[in-house]
Amino acid sequence: MSTAISKNNRQYDYIIVGAGSAGCVLANRLTEDADVNVLLLENGGSDRSIFIQMPTALSIPMNTEKFAWQFETEPEPFLDNRRMHCPRGKVLGGSSSINGMVYVRGHARDFDEWQQHGAEGWDYAHCLPYFKKAETWAFGGDEYRGDSGPLGVNNGNEMKNPLYQAFVDAGVEAGYFETKDYNGEQQEGFGPMHMTVKNGRRWSTANAYLRPAMKRPNLTVITHALVHKLILEDKTAVGVRYERNGKIQEVRANKEVILSAGSVGSPHILQLSGIGPKPVLENAGIDVVHALPGVGENLQDHLEFYFQFKCKEPITLNGKLDWLNKGLIGARWILDRKGLGATNHFESCGFIRSKAGVEWPDLQYHFLPAAMRYDGRSAFDGHGFQVHIGHNKPKSRGWVRAVSANPKDHPQIQFNYMEHEEDREGFRACVRLTREVINQPAFDDYRGDEIQPGNAVQTDEEIDAFVRGAVESAYHPSCTCPMGTDEKAVVDPQARVRGIAGLRVVDSSIFPTIPNGNLNSPTIMVAEKAADVIRGKAPLAPSAVKVGMDELWRERQRSGEPERVTM
């Protein structure tokens, strides 16, 4: 490879690094101003593959090198030293092109928690207008939901399989709330699940935001561009050095460089550029330009496992896993974008609290009318169903750290999953509470033997051992460049990197804490809100709406009778 550096002399106001969930939003919103020129750099390529666009094929792009960085963690000391899979989007649309398309905003209190961590102006009242701005909810807008945004959101096939409703009914029979819209007034409870699918297609940020923006003359998109580092002058970001087709190129920004490379990519690029914890940079052989101790620290993620049962009725997706049925499903999707190919199959869900004294939900359920793994393999011969369950407000913290100055060397990733005792307690609750839900009368006609964890797993010690061996990432790494004002904050509440002019980070890495839910929706919201900040626009007026809470949360773990109070 040539070491010569060529200069791109075209004038750009903004350079965005990463065409993912946040980068596509920024590319669209910034180029709404016709006199602004934007360059969007993406290491991956086209998202036109049928395996990306067809919702039911979701397991394929996530496990394909062409479409995803196949990161792997260091041995996780509290998970029997297992190395965990950590895929990140490497394609137009980023992780919104490889994810499960589940649309969850998070609980209102999650964003109030951000403000308590120093992210002033990022409480729920100020975030809700941007959630609404981003979406078009299939059932119409109201004070909680949007009706004219780029992001299409619906319920897939509208819970046609009876197992979906059985799961909701079982939750109510177990004493929990039923919630018609967990993204609306009340998250807590059981109800239909929402997905980013429109007209039967995955509605990634590439489809929703980037494609319309690419029609504008003031947006340039360069794919297959591996960013090496930021160009810094006197602690000011003035451009980016990147590699494409074996050639090193430099390009400059007149106004700002914006990192939207995700919770692994953004801290790694900062560190490659000499911005980060001094010991990390020195160990990697990188000259320290600006010591910023929080870069790459504070890493958080969601874990989950599959609670699986045999099904007594032949109504599950396990009967559709042969090549003939897969072919028929695919053919119908190609013809009319309908049928089982047009859904991610997670069509009902639940959000509950693990114990009394927890103010808002910290456990999340995804229900699936099949017993299988993410790679599409059946768990056993026959029909079955499963619920994905995880403790979503972890106390354990990890890190992302560069290992050298070579941008092609993957960074070290260590989550320290389950280090904290409260996380282990949360997963014990996952096992015991889920068994109780599935054993309600609503499942009597369907419930067969428990496949996993199995009836032999009962004590705390047995549950802990099962979880250590079976738990998997829910693929929600976040929080590695957190917003705030203390010494560990990487960006301020305007998403500006502390101590470096002309540089922002806008993606899930700037979350101070991880919300209770999937992260694509809050990442899009963050980019929508940050776009107004960057453009110098007045923020949308805060929304004063009711938030459904259990008034007796201190005394009880579940609702019993559906008493609610608003805050």
PAKOLLO-580261 format. One record per residue (C-alpha): residue in one letter; x, y, z. Coordinates in Angstrom, 2 decimals, padded with zeros to 5 digits. Layout:
// residues N
> aa/x/y/z
> a/X/Y/Z $
...
//
This chain:
// residues 567
> aa/x/y/z
> m/000.00/000.00/000.00 $
> s/001.26/003.45/-000.87 $
> t/002.06/005.73/002.06 $
> a/001.48/008.86/-000.01 $
> i/-001.39/011.02/001.20 $
> s/-003.64/012.64/-001.36 $
> k/-005.69/015.71/-000.55 $
> n/-009.37/016.03/-001.32 $
> n/-009.66/019.75/-001.96 $
> r/-013.43/019.85/-002.24 $
> q/-015.00/022.12/000.37 $
> y/-017.23/020.48/002.98 $
> d/-018.81/022.18/005.94 $
> y/-019.38/018.97/007.88 $
> i/-017.77/015.56/007.73 $
> i/-019.82/012.76/009.28 $
> v/-017.97/009.53/010.06 $
> g/-020.33/006.56/009.92 $
> a/-023.54/006.08/007.91 $
> g/-025.34/004.25/010.69 $
> s/-028.42/004.92/012.79 $
> a/-027.21/008.39/013.77 $
> g/-025.08/009.30/010.76 $
> c/-027.90/008.84/008.25 $
> v/-030.18/011.04/010.34 $
> l/-027.53/013.78/010.51 $
> a/-026.82/013.56/006.77 $
> n/-030.49/014.13/006.07 $
> r/-031.14/016.91/008.56 $
> l/-027.94/018.90/007.96 $
> t/-028.46/018.90/004.17 $
> e/-031.94/020.35/004.58 $
> d/-029.96/023.60/004.59 $
> a/-029.19/024.00/000.88 $
> d/-026.11/026.16/001.48 $
> v/-024.41/023.50/003.65 $
> n/-022.17/020.82/002.08 $
> v/-021.84/017.49/003.90 $
> l/-019.52/014.54/003.39 $
> l/-020.62/011.17/004.82 $
> l/-017.90/008.50/005.15 $
> e/-018.85/004.83/005.61 $
> n/-016.54/001.83/005.81 $
> g/-019.17/-000.57/004.48 $
> g/-021.00/-000.69/001.18 $
> s/-024.49/-001.03/-000.25 $
> d/-027.46/-002.24/001.78 $
> r/-029.41/-003.46/-001.28 $
> s/-029.16/-007.15/-000.32 $
> i/-032.45/-009.04/000.05 $
> f/-031.10/-010.41/003.33 $
> i/-031.04/-006.87/004.72 $
> q/-034.31/-005.67/003.23 $
> m/-036.45/-008.74/004.08 $
> p/-037.28/-008.51/007.79 $
> t/-037.46/-012.23/008.49 $
> a/-033.84/-012.68/007.29 $
> l/-032.51/-010.61/010.21 $
> s/-030.08/-013.26/011.46 $
> i/-028.10/-013.27/008.18 $
> p/-026.62/-009.73/007.94 $
> m/-025.72/-009.72/011.62 $
> n/-023.52/-012.76/011.08 $
> t/-022.05/-011.74/007.72 $
> e/-018.62/-010.14/007.51 $
> k/-019.64/-008.07/004.49 $
> f/-022.34/-006.28/006.46 $
> a/-021.05/-006.26/010.05 $
> w/-017.88/-005.85/012.02 $
> q/-017.52/-009.26/013.68 $
> f/-016.06/-007.98/016.93 $
> e/-015.39/-010.34/019.79 $
> t/-014.87/-009.48/023.43 $
> e/-011.96/-010.38/025.62 $
> p/-012.72/-013.42/027.81 $
> e/-015.52/-012.27/030.10 $
> p/-014.39/-013.14/033.66 $
> f/-017.90/-013.43/035.11 $
> l/-019.27/-015.52/032.22 $
> d/-016.91/-018.50/032.51 $
> n/-014.32/-016.58/030.44 $
> r/-016.44/-016.85/027.30 $
> r/-015.65/-014.54/024.37 $
> m/-018.90/-012.85/023.35 $
> h/-019.97/-011.95/019.81 $
> c/-020.35/-008.18/019.32 $
> p/-021.41/-007.44/015.71 $
> r/-021.70/-003.80/014.60 $
> g/-023.12/-002.54/011.31 $
> k/-020.63/-002.08/008.45 $
> v/-023.02/-001.06/005.67 $
> l/-025.23/001.88/004.74 $
> g/-027.67/002.13/007.62 $
> g/-025.11/000.72/010.05 $
> s/-026.61/-001.41/012.79 $
> s/-030.13/-000.37/011.73 $
> s/-029.45/-002.53/008.64 $
> i/-028.45/-005.62/010.64 $
> n/-030.52/-005.38/013.83 $
> g/-033.76/-007.06/014.88 $
> m/-035.83/-003.97/013.94 $
> v/-037.43/-003.82/017.40 $
> y/-038.63/-000.30/018.18 $
> v/-038.39/000.63/021.87 $
> r/-037.81/004.16/023.06 $
> g/-037.04/003.29/026.67 $
> h/-038.84/004.38/029.82 $
> a/-039.40/008.07/030.50 $
> r/-037.31/007.79/033.69 $
> d/-034.32/006.56/031.64 $
> f/-034.00/010.01/030.07 $
> d/-034.64/011.83/033.32 $
> e/-031.71/009.74/034.56 $
> w/-029.55/011.14/031.75 $
> q/-030.23/014.66/032.98 $
> q/-029.35/013.60/036.51 $
> h/-025.98/012.47/035.14 $
> g/-025.29/015.96/033.81 $
> a/-026.88/015.76/030.35 $
> e/-028.86/018.96/030.80 $
> g/-031.79/019.23/028.40 $
> w/-031.96/015.48/027.73 $
> d/-034.76/014.60/030.15 $
> y/-037.89/012.87/028.81 $
> a/-039.83/016.11/028.33 $
> h/-037.15/017.39/025.95 $
> c/-036.53/014.03/024.19 $
> l/-040.16/013.09/023.48 $
> p/-040.67/015.75/020.76 $
> y/-037.73/014.29/018.85 $
> f/-039.02/010.73/019.17 $
> k/-042.24/012.03/017.63 $
> k/-040.43/013.98/014.93 $
> a/-038.59/010.85/013.79 $
> e/-041.51/008.46/013.36 $
> t/-044.69/007.69/011.52 $
> w/-046.65/005.35/013.77 $
> a/-048.92/003.06/011.75 $
> f/-051.90/003.69/014.02 $
> g/-051.75/007.48/013.92 $
> g/-050.12/010.23/015.91 $
> d/-051.10/011.59/019.32 $
> e/-049.37/013.38/022.18 $
> y/-046.89/010.48/022.42 $
> r/-046.58/009.21/018.85 $
> g/-045.55/010.87/015.59 $
> d/-047.44/010.69/012.31 $
> s/-045.19/012.41/009.76 $
> g/-041.58/011.37/010.43 $
> p/-039.26/009.39/008.16 $
> l/-039.19/006.25/010.31 $
> g/-042.04/003.80/009.65 $
> v/-043.13/001.86/012.76 $
> n/-045.80/-000.86/012.99 $
> n/-046.66/-004.22/014.56 $
> g/-045.66/-006.52/011.68 $
> n/-048.36/-009.10/011.05 $
> e/-050.55/-007.81/013.88 $
> m/-050.13/-010.83/016.18 $
> k/-051.94/-013.32/013.94 $
> n/-050.30/-016.28/015.67 $
> p/-052.36/-017.02/018.83 $
> l/-049.22/-017.51/020.91 $
> y/-048.58/-013.76/020.86 $
> q/-051.85/-012.97/022.60 $
> a/-051.42/-015.92/024.94 $
> f/-048.19/-014.32/026.17 $
> v/-049.93/-011.00/026.83 $
> d/-052.84/-012.74/028.56 $
> a/-050.47/-014.79/030.70 $
> g/-048.72/-011.65/031.86 $
> v/-052.03/-010.12/032.92 $
> e/-053.05/-013.36/034.66 $
> a/-049.75/-013.21/036.57 $
> g/-050.78/-009.82/037.94 $
> y/-049.02/-007.39/035.60 $
> f/-050.41/-004.44/033.68 $
> e/-051.54/-004.76/030.10 $
> t/-050.21/-001.85/028.06 $
> k/-051.56/-001.05/024.62 $
> d/-048.55/001.12/023.72 $
> y/-045.32/000.72/025.67 $
> n/-043.89/003.65/023.68 $
> g/-046.84/005.79/024.77 $
> e/-048.11/006.70/028.21 $
> q/-047.03/003.53/030.01 $
> q/-044.14/001.19/029.32 $
> e/-044.75/-001.21/032.19 $
> g/-046.83/-004.23/031.27 $
> f/-047.49/-006.72/028.46 $
> g/-048.69/-005.88/024.97 $
> p/-047.95/-005.74/021.22 $
> m/-044.35/-005.09/020.14 $
> h/-043.37/-002.51/017.53 $
> m/-040.87/-002.76/014.69 $
> t/-039.18/-000.50/012.15 $
> v/-040.80/-002.07/009.09 $
> k/-042.62/-000.18/006.33 $
> n/-044.56/-001.77/003.48 $
> g/-042.99/-005.10/004.39 $
> r/-039.37/-003.84/004.21 $
> r/-036.79/-003.20/006.90 $
> w/-037.05/000.53/007.46 $
> s/-033.45/001.26/008.38 $
> t/-032.09/004.79/008.62 $
> a/-030.60/004.21/005.16 $
> n/-034.10/003.73/003.75 $
> a/-035.82/006.29/005.96 $
> y/-033.27/009.13/006.01 $
> l/-030.29/008.59/003.72 $
> r/-031.94/007.70/000.41 $
> p/-034.03/010.90/000.30 $
> a/-030.98/012.97/001.26 $
> m/-028.80/011.40/-001.45 $
> k/-030.96/013.14/-004.03 $
> r/-029.63/016.47/-002.81 $
> p/-026.56/017.98/-004.49 $
> n/-025.08/019.10/-001.16 $
> l/-024.52/015.57/000.17 $
> t/-021.58/013.39/-000.85 $
> v/-021.47/009.76/000.33 $
> i/-018.21/007.81/000.11 $
> t/-018.39/004.10/000.95 $
> h/-015.57/001.62/001.67 $
> a/-013.70/004.39/003.50 $
> l/-011.77/003.26/006.59 $
> v/-011.12/006.26/008.82 $
> h/-007.59/006.22/010.23 $
> k/-007.74/009.28/012.47 $
> l/-008.89/012.84/012.89 $
> i/-006.76/015.71/011.63 $
> l/-006.13/017.98/014.62 $
> e/-004.53/021.41/014.72 $
> d/-004.09/023.19/018.06 $
> k/-006.77/020.95/019.63 $
> t/-009.20/021.73/016.81 $
> a/-010.59/019.04/014.54 $
> v/-010.12/020.24/010.96 $
> g/-010.58/017.04/008.96 $
> v/-010.26/013.29/008.61 $
> r/-007.65/010.90/007.24 $
> y/-009.11/007.78/005.64 $
> e/-008.17/004.89/003.38 $
> r/-010.05/003.83/000.26 $
> n/-008.92/001.29/-002.32 $
> g/-005.50/001.16/-000.71 $
> k/-004.93/004.91/-000.93 $
> i/-004.66/007.29/002.02 $
> q/-006.66/010.48/001.61 $
> e/-007.27/013.56/003.72 $
> v/-010.33/015.77/003.62 $
> r/-011.09/018.91/005.59 $
> a/-014.18/020.34/007.22 $
> n/-014.89/024.07/007.31 $
> k/-017.13/023.78/010.36 $
> e/-017.13/020.45/012.21 $
> v/-016.26/016.79/012.17 $
> i/-018.97/014.56/013.64 $
> l/-018.23/011.02/014.78 $
> s/-021.21/008.68/014.37 $
> a/-019.27/005.42/014.23 $
> g/-021.04/003.81/017.18 $
> s/-020.09/002.78/020.68 $
> v/-017.09/000.78/019.49 $
> g/-016.03/002.85/016.48 $
> s/-016.31/006.37/017.89 $
> p/-014.13/005.88/021.00 $
> h/-011.66/003.87/018.91 $
> i/-011.26/006.69/016.38 $
> l/-010.83/009.22/019.19 $
> q/-008.11/007.06/020.72 $
> l/-006.38/006.53/017.35 $
> s/-006.34/010.33/017.10 $
> g/-004.62/010.74/020.47 $
> i/-007.76/011.62/022.45 $
> g/-008.49/009.39/025.42 $
> p/-007.15/007.99/028.70 $
> k/-003.41/008.59/028.86 $
> p/-002.51/005.02/030.00 $
> v/-004.59/003.49/027.19 $
> l/-002.95/005.66/024.55 $
> e/000.55/005.05/025.88 $
> n/000.00/001.28/026.03 $
> a/-001.13/001.37/022.39 $
> g/001.88/003.43/021.30 $
> i/-000.26/006.46/020.41 $
> d/000.94/009.99/021.13 $
> v/-001.29/011.78/023.62 $
> v/-002.85/014.87/022.02 $
> h/-005.59/015.43/024.57 $
> a/-005.99/013.36/027.72 $
> l/-009.68/012.59/028.19 $
> p/-010.11/009.78/030.72 $
> g/-013.68/008.79/029.85 $
> v/-013.11/007.85/026.20 $
> g/-013.95/004.16/025.79 $
> e/-014.90/003.68/029.45 $
> n/-018.42/003.25/030.90 $
> l/-019.30/000.53/028.33 $
> q/-022.76/-000.94/028.91 $
> d/-024.88/-003.55/027.15 $
> h/-027.97/-005.70/027.58 $
> l/-027.74/-009.44/028.07 $
> e/-030.54/-011.93/027.46 $
> f/-031.22/-015.64/027.33 $
> y/-033.93/-017.73/025.66 $
> f/-036.55/-019.30/027.91 $
> q/-037.82/-022.16/025.73 $
> f/-040.81/-024.51/025.89 $
> k/-042.15/-027.23/023.66 $
> c/-045.50/-026.38/022.09 $
> k/-048.38/-028.89/022.07 $
> e/-049.94/-027.36/018.96 $
> p/-048.23/-027.36/015.50 $
> i/-048.53/-023.60/015.08 $
> t/-044.98/-022.37/015.55 $
> l/-042.29/-021.21/013.16 $
> n/-040.37/-024.43/013.81 $
> g/-042.61/-025.93/011.15 $
> k/-041.37/-023.35/008.62 $
> l/-037.62/-023.94/008.83 $
> d/-037.29/-026.40/005.94 $
> w/-036.01/-025.13/002.60 $
> l/-039.38/-025.47/000.86 $
> n/-041.21/-023.30/003.36 $
> k/-038.37/-020.79/003.48 $
> g/-038.53/-020.58/-000.30 $
> l/-042.29/-020.02/-000.27 $
> i/-041.98/-017.32/002.39 $
> g/-039.25/-015.60/000.39 $
> a/-041.18/-015.86/-002.88 $
> r/-044.26/-014.28/-001.36 $
> w/-042.19/-011.48/000.13 $
> i/-040.59/-010.79/-003.26 $
> l/-044.03/-010.68/-004.92 $
> d/-046.02/-008.54/-002.48 $
> r/-043.83/-007.76/000.60 $
> k/-046.31/-009.62/002.83 $
> g/-046.55/-012.77/004.87 $
> l/-044.01/-014.22/007.28 $
> g/-041.18/-012.57/005.38 $
> a/-042.45/-009.09/006.32 $
> t/-042.02/-009.37/010.09 $
> n/-039.19/-009.89/012.58 $
> h/-041.58/-012.27/014.46 $
> f/-041.22/-010.40/017.76 $
> e/-044.84/-009.21/017.89 $
> s/-045.62/-009.23/021.61 $
> c/-043.53/-008.24/024.58 $
> g/-043.40/-007.22/028.21 $
> f/-041.65/-004.74/030.49 $
> i/-041.72/-005.48/034.21 $
> r/-039.88/-004.64/037.41 $
> s/-037.64/-007.30/038.94 $
> k/-038.62/-006.58/042.55 $
> a/-040.46/-004.17/044.79 $
> g/-038.55/-000.93/045.25 $
> v/-037.53/-000.70/041.58 $
> e/-039.26/002.43/040.30 $
> w/-039.54/001.62/036.59 $
> p/-039.15/-001.58/034.54 $
> d/-035.71/-003.20/034.43 $
> l/-036.67/-006.49/032.73 $
> q/-037.67/-006.83/029.08 $
> y/-039.39/-009.66/027.19 $
> h/-039.40/-010.37/023.44 $
> f/-041.81/-013.22/022.63 $
> l/-041.10/-015.48/019.64 $
> p/-043.46/-018.26/018.39 $
> a/-040.49/-020.54/017.76 $
> a/-037.68/-022.21/019.67 $
> m/-034.50/-021.37/017.79 $
> r/-031.24/-019.44/017.93 $
> y/-030.40/-016.10/016.30 $
> d/-028.63/-017.95/013.50 $
> g/-031.93/-019.61/012.57 $
> r/-031.08/-023.11/013.84 $
> s/-033.83/-025.02/015.60 $
> a/-033.25/-025.78/019.25 $
> f/-034.78/-029.28/018.96 $
> d/-036.99/-031.44/016.73 $
> g/-040.60/-030.37/016.98 $
> h/-042.64/-027.27/017.75 $
> g/-041.72/-024.79/020.43 $
> f/-041.81/-021.17/021.55 $
> q/-039.48/-018.95/023.50 $
> v/-039.26/-015.65/025.27 $
> h/-036.07/-013.60/025.27 $
> i/-035.61/-012.14/028.74 $
> g/-032.93/-009.88/030.16 $
> h/-032.09/-007.53/033.00 $
> n/-031.86/-004.15/031.27 $
> k/-030.42/-001.76/033.85 $
> p/-027.00/-003.32/034.51 $
> k/-024.59/-001.95/037.07 $
> s/-021.53/-003.63/035.51 $
> r/-019.25/-001.45/033.38 $
> g/-016.64/-002.24/030.74 $
> w/-014.41/-000.54/028.18 $
> v/-013.23/-000.23/024.56 $
> r/-009.46/000.30/024.13 $
> a/-007.18/000.68/021.14 $
> v/-004.38/-001.89/021.05 $
> s/-002.15/-000.06/018.57 $
> a/-002.01/002.94/016.26 $
> n/-003.07/000.71/013.34 $
> p/-006.74/001.39/012.52 $
> k/-007.07/-002.15/011.13 $
> d/-006.37/-003.68/014.53 $
> h/-009.68/-004.23/016.26 $
> p/-009.87/-002.60/019.69 $
> q/-010.10/-004.67/022.83 $
> i/-013.67/-004.90/024.14 $
> q/-014.44/-005.93/027.71 $
> f/-017.97/-005.60/029.10 $
> n/-017.37/-007.19/032.53 $
> y/-020.85/-008.66/032.17 $
> m/-022.41/-009.76/035.47 $
> e/-019.62/-008.35/037.62 $
> h/-022.13/-006.59/039.86 $
> e/-024.23/-008.64/042.29 $
> e/-027.38/-006.68/041.42 $
> d/-027.04/-007.89/037.82 $
> r/-026.90/-011.50/039.01 $
> e/-029.95/-010.89/041.21 $
> g/-031.76/-009.46/038.20 $
> f/-031.20/-012.62/036.15 $
> r/-032.36/-014.85/039.00 $
> a/-035.58/-012.85/038.87 $
> c/-035.70/-013.37/035.10 $
> v/-035.80/-017.14/035.56 $
> r/-038.30/-017.27/038.40 $
> l/-040.71/-014.61/037.14 $
> t/-040.74/-015.97/033.59 $
> r/-041.59/-019.47/034.76 $
> e/-044.52/-018.01/036.66 $
> v/-045.78/-016.13/033.59 $
> i/-045.54/-019.08/031.19 $
> n/-047.29/-021.34/033.69 $
> q/-050.46/-019.22/033.71 $
> p/-053.73/-020.68/032.32 $
> a/-053.42/-018.70/029.08 $
> f/-050.70/-021.15/028.00 $
> d/-052.38/-024.37/029.13 $
> d/-053.38/-025.35/025.58 $
> y/-049.88/-024.70/024.22 $
> r/-047.29/-025.24/026.95 $
> g/-045.25/-028.43/026.78 $
> d/-042.07/-029.35/028.62 $
> e/-039.55/-026.69/029.53 $
> i/-036.56/-027.03/027.20 $
> q/-034.32/-024.33/028.65 $
> p/-033.24/-023.67/031.39 $
> g/-034.91/-026.97/032.39 $
> n/-036.66/-027.98/035.60 $
> a/-033.37/-028.92/037.25 $
> v/-032.37/-025.24/037.38 $
> q/-033.95/-023.94/040.61 $
> t/-031.52/-022.63/043.23 $
> d/-029.59/-019.37/043.05 $
> e/-026.41/-021.32/042.37 $
> e/-028.04/-023.37/039.59 $
> i/-029.52/-020.26/037.99 $
> d/-026.21/-018.40/038.17 $
> a/-024.40/-021.31/036.51 $
> f/-027.03/-021.57/033.76 $
> v/-026.91/-017.83/033.06 $
> r/-023.11/-017.76/032.89 $
> g/-023.20/-020.42/030.20 $
> a/-026.33/-019.47/028.25 $
> v/-026.64/-015.70/028.32 $
> e/-025.95/-013.78/025.11 $
> s/-025.55/-010.15/024.17 $
> a/-028.69/-008.37/023.01 $
> y/-026.30/-006.33/020.81 $
> h/-026.79/-002.98/022.55 $
> p/-023.27/-001.69/023.33 $
> s/-023.43/001.94/024.41 $
> c/-022.26/004.73/026.72 $
> t/-018.52/004.82/025.83 $
> c/-018.40/008.61/025.19 $
> p/-021.00/009.74/027.72 $
> m/-022.60/013.17/027.92 $
> g/-022.16/015.08/031.11 $
> t/-020.10/017.62/033.00 $
> d/-017.89/015.56/035.33 $
> e/-014.32/014.45/034.64 $
> k/-015.45/011.16/033.01 $
> a/-017.79/012.91/030.56 $
> v/-016.51/012.84/026.98 $
> v/-019.03/015.21/025.41 $
> d/-021.02/018.10/026.83 $
> p/-024.83/018.33/026.49 $
> q/-024.34/019.81/023.00 $
> a/-022.43/016.62/022.01 $
> r/-019.14/018.58/021.71 $
> v/-015.98/016.70/022.67 $
> r/-014.62/018.34/025.80 $
> g/-011.37/020.19/025.12 $
> i/-011.42/019.77/021.32 $
> a/-013.00/022.42/019.09 $
> g/-014.89/021.53/015.93 $
> l/-015.62/017.97/017.02 $
> r/-018.79/016.23/018.15 $
> v/-019.87/012.67/018.81 $
> v/-023.47/011.79/017.97 $
> d/-024.48/008.14/018.41 $
> s/-025.32/005.66/021.20 $
> s/-021.86/006.13/022.71 $
> i/-022.97/009.47/024.22 $
> f/-025.74/007.90/026.32 $
> p/-024.79/008.44/029.98 $
> t/-026.67/005.25/030.97 $
> i/-028.35/002.52/028.98 $
> p/-032.16/002.76/028.60 $
> n/-034.59/-000.07/029.28 $
> g/-035.09/-001.29/025.74 $
> n/-033.54/-001.70/022.31 $
> l/-031.26/001.17/021.32 $
> n/-032.04/001.99/017.69 $
> s/-034.93/004.32/018.53 $
> p/-033.10/006.40/021.19 $
> t/-030.05/006.61/018.90 $
> i/-032.20/008.09/016.14 $
> m/-033.77/010.48/018.65 $
> v/-030.32/011.62/019.82 $
> a/-029.32/012.37/016.23 $
> e/-032.55/014.26/015.55 $
> k/-032.04/016.41/018.63 $
> a/-028.32/016.92/018.00 $
> a/-029.03/017.99/014.42 $
> d/-031.02/020.96/015.68 $
> v/-028.17/021.86/018.04 $
> i/-025.61/021.70/015.23 $
> r/-027.81/023.77/012.92 $
> g/-028.34/026.41/015.61 $
> k/-032.07/025.84/015.58 $
> a/-034.23/026.42/018.62 $
> p/-035.04/023.08/020.29 $
> l/-038.52/021.70/019.99 $
> a/-040.76/022.70/022.88 $
> p/-040.74/020.16/025.73 $
> s/-043.74/017.87/026.06 $
> a/-045.64/017.87/029.34 $
> v/-047.35/014.48/029.14 $
> k/-048.53/011.92/031.65 $
> v/-046.26/008.97/032.37 $
> g/-047.96/005.86/033.72 $
> m/-046.32/004.51/036.87 $
> d/-047.33/002.03/039.56 $
> e/-048.00/004.19/042.60 $
> l/-047.12/001.30/044.91 $
> w/-043.76/000.45/043.33 $
> r/-041.97/000.67/046.67 $
> e/-044.18/-002.03/048.20 $
> r/-044.87/-004.44/045.34 $
> q/-043.18/-006.02/042.32 $
> r/-046.26/-006.16/040.11 $
> s/-049.45/-004.22/039.72 $
> g/-052.09/-006.63/040.99 $
> e/-055.04/-004.38/040.26 $
> p/-054.09/-001.81/037.57 $
> e/-053.72/001.24/039.79 $
> r/-051.68/004.02/038.18 $
> v/-050.47/007.46/039.03 $
> t/-049.12/010.08/036.66 $
> m/-046.03/012.19/037.13 $
//
